[in-house]
Amino acid sequence: MKVFIIKKYGAISDIEQVEIDDPTIGRDEVLVRVKSAAINPADIKVITGKNGGKFIHSGKSPIALGFDYSGVIKETGVEVSGFRQADEVFGFLPYSTKTTQGSFADYVVVKSGTIAKKPSSISHTQAATAATTACTALQALVNIGGIKQGQKILVNGASGGVGSYAVQIAKSYEAEVWGTCSAMNLDYIKSIGVDHALDYKQISLKDLAEKFDIILDAVSNFSFGECTGILVTKGVYITLLPSFGLVTGKIRSFFSTRKCALC
């Protein structure tokens, strides 16, 4: 099969397409013929080996690229239930140093518990682009934030991949959604449901006069300490990247009714 790889950390220009043997599956795995694969910021990190890229994929050369995918099941292991050959599915590969394959390839081998059936109403391209970003937004707001109907939610970076899905998920809970982005994307975030769109260059989160139930810092350029003043008493601040500010925020949250979390 064809697969895109890099032989060492470097730049996008170092990507190569090579031929390798088709993969084989285990008893609880499925072989997916990739129809679409999506690019996200994690791929750039893996290519460069910077900003945590060495910790989300195996660094053993050659390094296969890509995490998100959508495709059709070609083969299932004998212990797999709930899926069968020809099912259309989507998902993403684990962000782990144990991951040695990539989705920028003809095939991926995955555990059946890590995939979902693709809705017939969307294309493989749409499904692939939703894999990491939509799941991250869902986990942040629902699993970590415990979002409830009618709450007030702030999404910092509402025009990005995770931010865009977070806005729409929050609106499905009939939340009042505030969002930040660049001036050029203000109309876009309004079109997907943001009630109050803010140009991040014109205002700082910590200076807002509002109180929010959940703050999703999808850009991860603020801290729990900076946002404490705009959280309700039992509010939740969620960031997507580990940082020194996260560590201090976790410590501070032990002595507060407000929660600091990493998604």
C-alpha positions in Angstrom: 0.0 0.0 0.0 1.0 3.6 -0.4 1.7 5.7 2.7 3.1 9.2 3.4 6.1 9.3 5.7 9.1 11.3 6.9 12.4 9.7 7.7 13.3 12.2 10.4 11.8 15.3 12.0 12.0 18.3 9.6 9.6 20.2 7.3 6.6 19.5 5.1 9.0 19.4 2.1 10.5 16.2 3.7 7.3 14.2 3.3 7.7 11.2 1.0 5.2 8.7 -0.5 6.4 5.1 -0.3 5.1 1.6 -0.8 4.9 -0.9 2.1 3.2 -4.2 2.6 -0.5 -4.2 3.3 -1.2 -4.5 7.1 -2.7 -7.5 8.8 -5.3 -7.4 11.6 -5.6 -9.0 15.0 -8.6 -10.8 16.3 -10.2 -7.7 17.7 -9.2 -5.3 14.9 -10.6 -4.1 11.6 -8.9 -3.1 8.4 -10.2 0.2 7.0 -9.7 1.3 3.4 -9.1 5.0 3.8 -11.3 7.2 1.6 -10.5 10.5 3.2 -7.9 11.7 5.7 -7.8 15.1 7.4 -4.9 17.3 8.4 -4.9 18.9 11.9 -2.2 20.8 13.8 -1.0 17.6 15.4 0.3 16.5 12.1 2.6 19.5 11.8 3.9 18.8 15.3 4.7 15.2 14.3 6.5 16.4 11.2 8.6 18.9 13.0 9.0 17.0 16.3 8.2 20.2 18.1 5.5 21.4 20.5 4.9 17.9 21.8 5.1 16.2 18.5 7.5 13.6 19.8 5.0 12.5 22.5 1.9 11.9 20.2 3.4 9.5 17.7 6.2 6.9 17.5 9.5 8.6 16.6 10.8 5.4 15.0 11.8 6.0 11.4 10.1 6.0 9.1 7.3 8.0 10.8 3.9 7.5 9.1 1.8 10.6 9.0 -1.9 11.4 9.7 -4.4 10.7 12.5 -7.9 11.4 11.2 -9.6 9.2 8.6 -12.9 8.0 7.1 -13.3 4.9 5.0 -14.8 1.5 4.4 -14.1 -1.7 6.3 -12.3 -4.3 4.2 -11.8 -7.0 6.8 -12.8 -7.7 10.4 -11.2 -9.8 13.1 -13.0 -12.9 14.4 -13.7 -11.3 17.7 -15.2 -8.1 16.3 -18.9 -7.5 16.7 -21.1 -4.6 15.6 -19.1 -4.0 12.4 -18.9 -5.9 9.1 -17.2 -5.7 5.8 -18.3 -2.7 3.6 -19.4 -0.6 6.6 -18.5 3.0 6.3 -16.7 4.2 9.4 -14.5 7.0 10.7 -12.2 7.7 13.6 -8.7 8.8 14.5 -5.5 7.0 15.5 -4.3 7.2 19.1 -2.2 10.2 20.0 0.5 8.0 21.6 4.1 7.1 21.2 2.8 3.6 20.6 1.2 4.7 17.3 3.4 3.6 14.4 0.9 3.9 11.5 -0.6 6.9 9.8 -4.0 7.8 8.2 -2.3 9.3 5.1 -2.3 5.8 3.7 -4.4 3.3 1.8 -5.3 1.4 4.9 -5.3 1.6 8.7 -5.7 -1.1 11.3 -7.7 -0.1 14.3 -9.5 -1.5 17.3 -13.2 -1.8 16.7 -13.9 0.2 19.9 -12.2 3.3 18.4 -14.4 3.7 15.3 -18.0 4.8 14.6 -20.2 4.2 11.6 -20.3 7.2 9.3 -23.7 8.8 8.9 -25.0 8.4 5.4 -25.9 12.1 5.3 -22.2 13.2 5.3 -19.3 12.5 3.0 -16.1 10.7 3.9 -14.3 14.1 3.8 -16.7 15.6 6.3 -16.4 12.7 8.6 -12.6 12.7 8.5 -12.4 16.3 9.4 -14.8 15.8 12.4 -12.9 12.9 13.9 -10.4 14.6 16.3 -11.9 18.1 16.4 -15.5 17.2 17.1 -14.6 14.5 19.6 -12.3 16.9 21.5 -15.0 19.5 21.6 -17.6 17.0 22.8 -15.3 15.6 25.5 -14.4 19.1 26.7 -18.0 20.4 27.0 -19.9 17.2 27.9 -17.5 14.9 29.7 -15.3 17.5 31.4 -17.5 20.6 31.5 -20.7 18.8 32.3 -22.6 21.3 30.1 -26.2 21.9 31.0 -29.1 23.4 29.1 -29.1 27.2 29.0 -25.6 27.8 30.5 -23.3 30.6 29.4 -20.3 29.3 27.5 -17.2 31.1 26.3 -15.1 29.6 23.4 -11.7 31.2 23.0 -10.8 30.4 19.4 -14.3 29.8 18.1 -13.4 29.8 14.4 -10.9 27.0 14.7 -11.6 23.2 14.3 -12.3 22.4 17.9 -13.9 25.8 18.6 -16.3 25.6 15.6 -17.7 22.2 16.9 -17.8 23.5 20.4 -20.0 26.4 19.4 -22.4 24.1 17.7 -22.5 21.5 20.5 -23.1 24.3 23.0 -26.0 25.7 20.9 -27.5 22.2 20.8 -27.8 22.6 24.6 -29.5 26.0 24.0 -26.5 27.7 25.7 -25.7 31.4 25.4 -22.4 31.3 23.5 -19.7 33.9 23.5 -16.8 33.4 21.1 -13.5 35.0 20.2 -11.6 35.0 16.9 -9.9 37.4 14.5 -11.9 40.2 12.9 -12.0 38.4 9.6 -13.9 35.4 11.1 -16.5 37.3 13.2 -19.2 36.7 10.6 -18.3 33.1 10.3 -18.7 32.3 14.0 -22.0 34.2 14.1 -23.2 32.0 11.3 -22.6 28.8 13.3 -24.4 30.1 16.4 -22.2 32.5 18.4 -24.5 35.0 20.2 -21.7 37.4 21.1 -18.7 37.5 18.7 -15.5 39.2 20.0 -12.4 40.2 18.1 -9.6 38.8 20.3 -7.3 41.8 19.4 -9.8 44.2 20.8 -10.6 42.6 24.1 -9.0 40.4 26.7 -10.9 37.6 28.3 -10.0 38.6 31.8 -11.5 42.0 31.2 -15.0 40.8 30.3 -17.8 41.8 32.7 -19.6 38.5 32.2 -19.6 35.3 34.3 -19.4 31.9 32.4 -20.3 28.4 33.4 -17.6 27.0 31.1 -14.6 28.6 29.4 -13.1 26.4 26.6 -9.7 27.9 25.8 -9.3 26.2 22.4 -6.3 28.5 21.7 -4.7 27.8 25.1 -3.3 31.3 25.3 -4.9 32.2 28.7 -4.7 30.5 32.1 -7.0 29.4 34.8 -5.7 32.3 37.0 -6.5 34.9 34.3 -10.0 33.5 33.8 -11.0 32.8 37.4 -12.7 36.2 37.7 -15.1 35.5 34.8 -16.1 32.0 36.0 -19.2 31.4 38.0 -18.7 29.9 41.5 -18.6 26.3 40.2 -17.4 27.2 36.7 -15.0 25.1 34.7 -11.9 26.3 32.7 -10.7 23.9 30.1 -7.5 24.1 28.0 -6.3 21.9 25.2 -2.6 22.1 25.8 -0.4 21.3 28.8 1.5 24.2 30.2 3.0 25.7 33.3 -0.2 27.7 33.7 -2.2 24.5 33.7 0.0 23.1 36.5 -0.5 26.2 38.7 -4.2 26.3 37.7 -4.6 22.7 38.9 -3.0 23.6 42.2 -5.1 26.7 42.6 -8.3 24.8 41.8 -7.7 22.5 44.8 -8.5 25.5 47.0 -11.4 26.8 44.8 -14.9 25.8 43.9 -13.9 26.5 40.3 -12.3 23.7 38.2 -9.2 23.8 35.9 -9.0 20.9 33.4 -7.1 19.7 30.4 -8.8 18.0 27.5 
